[in-house]
Each structure stands twice: as structure tokens, then as C-alpha cells.
Amino acid sequence: MNFQGLTIGIIAFVIIGVFHPIVIKAEYYIGKKVWPVFLVCGLLLIALSTRIEGVTGSAVAGITGFTSLWSIHELVEQEERVKKGWFPRNPNKKA
């Protein structure tokens, strides 16, 4: 039996779950101006995924890279959620 697909699926689920609070905290403490960090990390991980020999490692790097890129969109959405009052606004954050 081959468990690679199952393993990659579980890891993808965990990666997405980990990025959710990262985006929330990044928007709370820094704001959406942190997006270039997600862009660089995403592009580097995607590039790295093309150089990794193993399927699972390559997939994990690629999934993490694309999740990082998707987080840019989520930062903008998170800012909107804060404006709607769905999440707390950081009173100490500089605009």
C-alpha cells in the first residue's frame, strides 16, 4: 500500500491550519504591510520544491509555498474582517 497521498493530504491540512493563526497574528501586530514576507517565503519555497528529490518533501515545500502566497490574499481579507468587527483591532498597532 502507498500512503504518500494520504501523508501529503494530512500535511497539507496541517500547513493550512498553521497558516490561519499566523495570518491573524501578522495582521494584528504588523498589518497587511507584511505581505512581502509571505511573497518571498512563498516564492523561495516553490523554487525549493523543484529542487527536492523526494515526492513528499517536494510536495510539502510546494504546498507551504503556495499557502504562503495565498496568505497575502488572506491578509487583505483579515483586515476587512477586523473592520467589520469580527476580529479585535490592535490599539497599539501603528497604521
C-alpha positions as CSV (number, residue, x, y, z in Angstrom):
1,M,0.0,0.0,0.0
2,N,1.1,3.5,-0.8
3,F,0.5,6.1,1.9
4,Q,2.2,9.0,0.2
5,G,-1.0,10.7,-0.9
6,L,-2.6,10.3,2.5
7,T,0.5,11.7,4.2
8,I,0.7,14.7,1.8
9,G,-3.0,15.4,2.4
10,I,-2.6,15.3,6.1
11,I,0.4,17.6,6.0
12,A,-1.4,20.0,3.6
13,F,-4.3,20.1,6.1
14,V,-1.9,20.9,9.0
15,I,0.0,23.5,7.0
16,I,-3.2,25.4,6.1
17,G,-4.3,25.1,9.7
18,V,-1.0,26.6,10.9
19,F,-1.1,29.5,8.5
20,H,-4.5,30.6,9.6
21,P,-3.4,31.9,13.0
22,I,-0.1,33.2,11.5
23,V,-2.2,35.4,9.2
24,I,-4.4,36.6,12.1
25,K,-1.4,37.4,14.3
26,A,0.6,39.1,11.5
27,E,-2.4,41.4,10.7
28,Y,-3.0,42.1,14.3
29,Y,0.6,43.0,15.2
30,I,2.0,44.3,11.9
31,G,-0.8,44.8,9.4
32,K,-1.1,43.9,5.8
33,K,2.2,45.6,5.0
34,V,3.9,42.3,6.0
35,W,2.7,40.8,2.7
36,P,6.2,40.9,1.0
37,V,7.5,38.5,3.7
38,F,4.8,36.0,2.6
39,L,5.6,36.6,-1.1
40,V,9.4,36.0,-0.7
41,C,8.8,32.9,1.5
42,G,6.3,31.6,-0.9
43,L,8.4,32.0,-4.0
44,L,11.5,30.6,-2.3
45,L,9.6,27.5,-1.1
46,I,8.1,27.0,-4.5
47,A,11.5,27.2,-6.1
48,L,12.9,24.9,-3.5
49,S,10.2,22.4,-4.2
50,T,11.5,22.0,-7.7
51,R,14.9,21.0,-6.4
52,I,13.9,18.5,-3.7
53,E,14.2,14.9,-4.9
54,G,11.6,13.1,-2.9
55,V,7.9,13.5,-3.8
56,T,6.7,14.1,-0.2
57,G,9.3,16.7,0.6
58,S,8.8,18.4,-2.7
59,A,5.0,18.4,-2.2
60,V,5.3,19.8,1.3
61,A,7.6,22.6,0.2
62,G,5.3,23.4,-2.7
63,I,2.1,23.3,-0.6
64,T,3.8,25.6,2.0
65,G,4.9,28.0,-0.7
66,F,1.5,28.3,-2.3
67,T,-0.1,28.6,1.2
68,S,2.3,31.4,1.9
69,L,1.2,33.1,-1.4
70,W,-2.5,32.6,-0.5
71,S,-1.8,34.2,2.8
72,I,-1.3,37.5,1.0
73,H,-4.9,37.4,0.0
74,E,-5.9,36.4,3.4
75,L,-4.1,39.3,5.0
76,V,-6.3,41.7,3.0
77,E,-9.4,39.7,3.9
78,Q,-8.3,39.7,7.6
79,E,-8.1,43.5,7.5
80,E,-11.7,43.6,6.2
81,R,-12.8,41.1,9.0
82,V,-11.2,43.4,11.6
83,K,-13.0,46.5,10.1
84,K,-16.3,44.5,10.3
85,G,-15.6,43.8,14.0
86,W,-15.3,40.1,13.5
87,F,-11.7,40.2,15.0
88,P,-10.2,42.5,17.5
89,R,-8.3,45.6,16.4
90,N,-4.8,46.1,17.9
91,P,-5.0,49.6,19.6
92,N,-1.1,49.7,19.7
93,K,-0.5,49.0,16.0
94,K,0.8,51.9,14.0
95,A,-1.3,52.4,10.9
